[in-house]
Amino acid sequence: MARSGLAGAVRVARWADAALGPGRRNATSDGTATLSEATAEQAAADLGLTVAQVRADWDTARLAGLVEVHGDSARPGWRLRAWDRDDSAVLRGWVALFDAWSLACPEPEGHEPAAVAEVVSAMPQVLSFLQLSAGPVPVPQLLDLLEQRVTELRTERCEIPYGPQPEPRDPRTADDTPLAPLLDWALRALASVGALTYGDGQATLTPLGNWAVWVKLEQICVAAQSPAGNIEQSAEDMLRGCAQLRPNAARAEYRAWLAARPVGSAVTELLDAARGEDALLRGLAFEALRVVGAPAEPDVRAVVDEPALRPYALLWLAEHDGVDPEDAHEVLTREEATWLWVDTAAAVADHGEAPMLVRHLESAVQPTVPQLLDEVRAVGHPRTVQVLVALAAAHPDPALAKAVRRAAFQVHTGGS
């Protein structure tokens, strides 16, 4: 259903990718994400559509994340790239459109903006009622529910302000706005994105709409069951809270944290945490990004050129492309693997115990300790000295510890 409903948007997005790719004409004319007249006419001629159909499909493609607009130009979104091979990309694209239902149809004129906002805020409860009803619901019943929810919203925000208040510029208030026309608009907009059918005085969720509402309710439940209580924390504090958890418990915490916020901002926050000085958080941030999955791909790919994140990003991308996690390290060069070894050693030195650091020696790609020390010095990791000093202090072999201490001194003084 999602593929069928978005077929027109995909067709226009692919046309734009082919006809308006790098070095060709821009898709948009004024930075507002609308197609220029000439571009819309060309697309209509090439695809055998009307200009109105092209514009409607273009708007749908934007809302579904099939195209991303940056200033006066547009580029394909990751969902368009993954469309043929990844069903989750299709479903996420449709859910993005579903979430943006209030933008899919122009809101009716002559209504207070506050009343429109209240109806948009109240519709999740209306949709939940439709989902629980599992069949057609008469519009008057939905209107009663909408009016109850809007009244609750107004009561929740009802506060007596201190001091003199300015006179309202418009004598009408949101409380005076009849909700029936706004409910009609909301149901038509939701029908236009394929979430429900609306006609003959009743509304029914489509199977796709039913699934989407169920997923939203499940996310709320997952978020409410944050096992370690880190759901309200920043990404950095959440990751610190997960540091002592077992892998399965940590993944449950990542899922709860992610369910409570938009995926785009969550990925940005995780990558910002990974850029910090704490190497442990860097590793945990990419574990959390593994829970995010495909939606994180563009952002992870964008940090490949950042030295501190490159090895982690390359491993993430390899696993995302289907490489066995045990073989993923083969995508790293020797230097990248050595840099990652030092970074992981820094995490162990900061948060682990001495025996763990000694065991970490065994994971190095170099066959001998002298080779490892030579290559560790060459990669220039900022924590090299501290890692070598900690390793020398932890290692039970006096001769090896002495060699490691000497290497640390050489890095510190810039000698050889």
C-alpha positions in Angstrom: 0.0 0.0 0.0 2.8 2.4 0.9 4.6 1.7 -2.4 1.4 2.2 -4.4 0.4 5.4 -2.5 3.8 6.9 -3.1 4.3 5.7 -6.7 3.6 9.1 -8.2 5.9 10.9 -5.8 8.7 8.3 -6.5 8.2 8.8 -10.3 8.6 12.6 -10.1 11.5 12.3 -7.6 13.3 10.0 -10.0 12.6 12.2 -12.9 14.1 15.1 -11.0 17.2 13.1 -10.0 17.8 12.2 -13.7 16.9 15.5 -15.3 18.1 17.9 -12.6 21.1 16.1 -11.2 24.5 17.9 -10.4 25.5 20.3 -13.1 21.9 20.6 -14.5 19.1 23.0 -13.8 17.9 23.6 -10.3 14.6 22.2 -9.3 13.4 25.1 -7.3 13.2 28.7 -8.2 13.0 30.7 -5.0 14.2 28.5 -2.1 10.7 27.7 -1.0 10.8 24.1 -2.2 8.2 24.7 -5.0 9.1 23.6 -8.5 9.8 26.4 -10.9 7.2 26.9 -13.7 9.6 25.7 -16.4 10.7 22.7 -14.5 7.1 21.7 -13.7 6.1 22.0 -17.3 9.1 20.0 -18.5 8.3 17.2 -16.0 4.7 17.2 -17.0 5.7 16.8 -20.7 8.2 14.1 -20.0 5.9 12.1 -17.7 2.6 12.6 -19.5 1.1 14.4 -16.5 -0.5 17.7 -15.9 1.5 20.5 -14.2 -0.9 20.2 -11.2 -0.2 16.5 -10.9 3.5 17.1 -11.0 3.3 19.8 -8.3 1.2 17.6 -6.1 3.5 14.6 -6.5 6.6 16.8 -5.8 5.0 18.1 -2.6 4.3 14.5 -1.5 7.9 13.5 -2.4 9.2 16.3 -0.1 7.0 15.4 2.8 7.9 11.7 2.4 11.7 12.5 2.4 12.1 11.2 -1.2 13.7 14.6 -2.1 15.5 17.0 0.2 15.5 20.7 -0.6 18.5 22.8 0.3 18.1 26.5 -0.6 17.4 26.7 -4.4 18.4 23.1 -5.2 17.0 19.7 -4.4 18.7 16.3 -4.1 17.5 12.7 -3.7 16.7 11.6 -0.1 18.1 8.3 1.2 14.7 6.8 1.0 14.7 7.2 -2.8 18.1 5.6 -3.0 16.9 2.6 -0.9 13.4 2.4 -2.3 13.8 -0.8 -4.4 15.8 -2.8 -1.8 14.5 -1.7 1.6 10.9 -2.1 2.6 11.6 -0.2 5.8 12.6 2.9 3.8 9.3 2.7 2.0 7.3 2.5 5.3 9.4 5.2 6.9 8.7 7.4 3.9 5.0 6.9 4.2 5.0 7.5 8.0 6.8 10.8 7.4 4.0 11.7 5.0 1.4 10.5 7.6 3.1 12.7 10.3 2.8 15.7 7.9 -0.8 15.2 7.1 -1.7 18.7 8.2 0.5 20.0 5.4 -0.9 17.7 2.8 -4.1 19.8 2.3 -4.5 23.6 2.7 -6.3 24.3 6.0 -9.7 26.0 5.6 -9.6 29.8 5.5 -11.3 32.0 8.1 -10.3 29.9 11.2 -8.2 31.0 14.1 -4.7 29.6 13.9 -4.9 28.6 17.6 -8.0 26.5 16.8 -6.3 24.8 13.9 -3.3 24.0 16.1 -5.6 22.6 18.8 -7.3 20.3 16.2 -3.9 19.1 15.0 -2.8 18.4 18.6 -6.1 16.5 19.3 -6.1 14.3 16.2 -3.8 11.6 17.6 -6.5 10.8 20.1 -9.1 10.7 17.3 -6.9 8.3 15.3 -6.4 6.1 18.4 -10.2 5.9 18.8 -10.5 4.9 15.1 -7.8 2.2 15.6 -9.5 0.8 18.7 -12.9 0.8 16.9 -11.6 -1.4 14.2 -14.3 -0.3 11.7 -16.2 2.7 10.4 -17.0 5.4 13.0 -19.7 8.1 12.3 -18.4 11.6 12.0 -20.7 13.0 14.8 -19.0 10.6 17.2 -15.6 11.7 16.1 -16.7 15.3 16.5 -17.8 14.7 20.1 -14.4 13.1 20.8 -12.6 16.0 19.1 -14.5 18.6 21.1 -13.8 16.8 24.4 -10.1 16.6 23.6 -9.9 20.3 22.6 -11.6 21.2 25.8 -9.0 19.2 27.7 -6.2 21.0 25.9 -7.7 24.4 26.7 -8.1 23.4 30.3 -4.6 22.1 30.6 -3.1 25.5 29.4 -5.6 27.6 31.3 -3.6 29.8 33.6 -4.3 33.2 35.2 -1.5 35.6 34.1 -0.2 38.2 36.3 -0.3 41.9 35.4 -2.3 43.8 32.8 -3.0 41.9 29.6 -3.1 43.5 26.1 -6.4 43.6 24.3 -6.8 40.8 21.7 -6.3 42.1 18.2 -9.2 40.0 16.8 -12.4 39.8 18.8 -12.9 36.2 17.8 -11.1 33.6 19.9 -10.2 30.0 19.3 -13.0 29.0 21.8 -15.6 30.5 19.3 -14.4 28.4 16.4 -16.7 25.7 15.3 -14.8 22.4 15.1 -16.9 20.6 12.5 -15.2 22.3 9.5 -11.8 21.6 11.0 -12.6 18.0 11.6 -13.7 17.7 8.0 -10.4 19.3 6.8 -8.4 16.9 9.0 -10.2 13.8 7.8 -9.9 14.9 4.2 -6.1 15.5 4.7 -5.6 12.1 6.4 -7.6 10.5 3.5 -5.3 12.2 1.0 -2.2 10.6 2.5 -3.9 7.1 2.6 -4.4 6.9 6.3 -8.2 6.5 6.2 -11.2 6.5 4.0 -13.8 9.2 4.5 -17.2 9.4 3.0 -21.0 8.8 3.7 -20.7 10.5 7.1 -18.1 8.1 8.5 -14.3 7.4 8.6 -12.4 4.2 8.7 -8.6 3.6 9.0 -7.0 1.9 6.1 -4.8 -1.1 6.9 -1.8 1.2 6.5 -3.3 3.9 8.7 -4.1 1.2 11.3 -0.6 -0.1 11.3 0.9 3.5 11.6 -1.3 4.3 14.6 -0.4 1.0 16.2 3.3 1.7 15.7 2.9 5.2 17.3 1.1 3.7 20.3 3.8 1.1 20.6 6.5 3.8 20.6 4.8 5.6 23.4 4.6 2.4 25.4 8.3 1.6 24.8 9.3 5.2 25.7 7.3 4.9 28.9 9.1 1.7 29.9 12.7 3.1 29.7 14.3 0.4 31.9 17.1 2.6 33.3 15.3 5.9 33.4 17.5 7.8 30.9 14.8 8.7 28.4 14.7 12.4 29.4 18.5 12.7 29.3 20.7 14.2 26.6 22.4 11.7 24.3 25.7 12.1 26.2 24.1 11.5 29.7 22.0 8.6 28.3 25.1 6.9 26.9 26.9 7.3 30.2 23.9 5.8 31.9 24.1 2.8 29.5 27.9 2.3 30.0 27.4 -0.3 32.8 24.5 -2.1 31.2 24.7 -5.4 29.5 24.3 -5.2 25.7 20.7 -6.3 25.5 19.7 -3.9 28.3 21.6 -1.1 26.7 19.8 -1.7 23.4 16.5 -1.5 25.1 17.5 1.8 26.6 18.6 3.1 23.2 15.2 2.1 21.7 13.3 3.8 24.4 15.4 7.0 24.1 15.0 7.0 20.3 11.3 6.4 20.5 10.8 9.6 22.5 12.4 12.0 19.9 12.5 12.7 16.2 15.0 10.4 14.5 16.9 13.3 12.7 17.6 15.2 15.9 18.4 12.0 17.8 21.0 11.0 15.2 22.5 14.5 15.3 22.8 14.3 19.1 24.4 10.9 19.1 27.0 12.0 16.5 27.7 15.2 18.6 28.3 12.9 21.6 30.6 10.8 19.5 32.7 13.8 18.7 33.6 14.4 22.4 36.7 13.4 24.2 35.3 10.3 25.9 36.2 7.4 23.6 33.7 5.1 25.5 30.8 7.4 24.4 32.1 7.3 20.9 31.7 3.5 20.7 28.4 3.5 22.5 27.0 6.3 20.3 27.6 4.1 17.2 26.0 1.1 19.0 22.9 3.3 19.5 23.1 4.3 15.8 23.0 0.6 14.9 19.6 0.5 16.7 18.5 3.5 14.5 19.4 1.6 11.3 18.8 2.9 7.8 17.6 6.4 8.6 21.0 7.2 10.1 22.9 6.2 6.9 23.2 9.7 5.3 24.5 11.3 8.6 26.9 8.4 9.2 28.2 8.6 5.6 28.6 12.4 6.1 31.1 11.9 9.0 33.4 9.4 7.2 35.9 12.2 6.6 36.2 13.1 10.3 39.3 11.3 11.6 37.9 10.6 15.0 34.7 9.1 13.7 35.9 7.5 10.4 36.7 3.9 11.7 33.4 3.7 13.5 31.5 5.1 10.6 33.1 2.7 8.1 32.3 -0.3 10.3 28.7 0.9 10.7 28.3 1.3 7.0 29.8 -2.1 6.3 27.4 -3.8 8.7 24.5 -1.7 7.3 25.4 -3.0 3.8 25.2 -6.6 5.0 28.8 -7.4 5.9 29.0 -9.9 8.8 30.0 -7.9 11.9 32.9 -10.3 12.5 34.3 -9.5 9.1 33.5 -5.8 9.0 36.9 -4.8 10.3 38.3 -5.8 7.0 37.0 -2.6 5.5 39.5 -0.6 7.6 43.0 0.2 6.5 45.9 -0.8 8.8 46.2 2.8 10.0 42.4 3.1 10.6 42.4 -0.2 12.6 45.4 1.0 14.6 43.6 4.3 15.3 40.5 2.4 16.5 42.7 0.2 18.7 44.1 3.3 20.5 40.7 4.8 20.8 39.2 1.7 22.3 42.2 1.4 24.6 41.6 4.9 25.8 38.0 3.9 26.6 39.3 0.9 28.6 41.9 3.0 30.4 39.3 5.6 31.4 36.5 3.2 32.4 37.8 -0.3 32.6 40.2 -2.3 34.7 43.9 -3.1 34.2 43.4 -6.7 33.1 41.0 -5.5 30.3 43.7 -3.2 29.0 46.2 -6.1 28.9 43.8 -8.3 27.1 43.1 -5.5 24.6 46.7 -6.1 23.3 45.5 -9.3 21.8 43.0 -7.5 19.5 45.7 -5.5 17.7 46.2 -6.3 14.0 50.0 -6.1 14.5 51.6 -9.5 15.1 54.2 -8.2 17.6 54.3 -5.5 20.3 57.3 -3.6 18.7 55.3 -3.4 15.5 52.2 -2.3 17.3 54.2 0.5 19.2 55.7 1.7 15.9 52.4 2.0 14.2 50.6 3.4 17.2 53.1 6.2 17.3 52.7 6.8 13.6 48.8 7.2 13.6 49.0 10.3 15.9 46.0 9.6 18.1 45.7 12.4 20.7 45.4 9.9 23.6 48.5 7.8 22.6 50.7 8.8 25.5 48.0 8.2 28.1 47.1 4.8 26.6 50.8 3.7 26.6 51.4 4.9 30.1 48.3 3.0 31.3 49.3 -0.1 29.4 52.8 0.0 30.9 51.4 0.3 34.4 49.0 -2.6 33.9 51.2 -5.1 32.1 52.7 -7.8 34.4 55.8 -8.4 32.1 58.5 -5.9 33.2 60.4 -6.0 29.9 57.3 -5.3 27.8 56.2 -2.7 30.3 59.6 -1.0 29.9 59.3 -1.0 26.1 55.8 0.5 26.3 57.0 3.2 28.7 59.9 4.1 26.4 57.4 4.4 23.5 55.2 6.7 25.6 58.2 8.9 26.4 59.2 9.1 22.8 55.7 10.1 21.7 55.6 12.7 24.5 59.0 14.2 23.6 58.6 13.9 19.9 61.7 11.6 19.7 62.2 8.4 17.9 
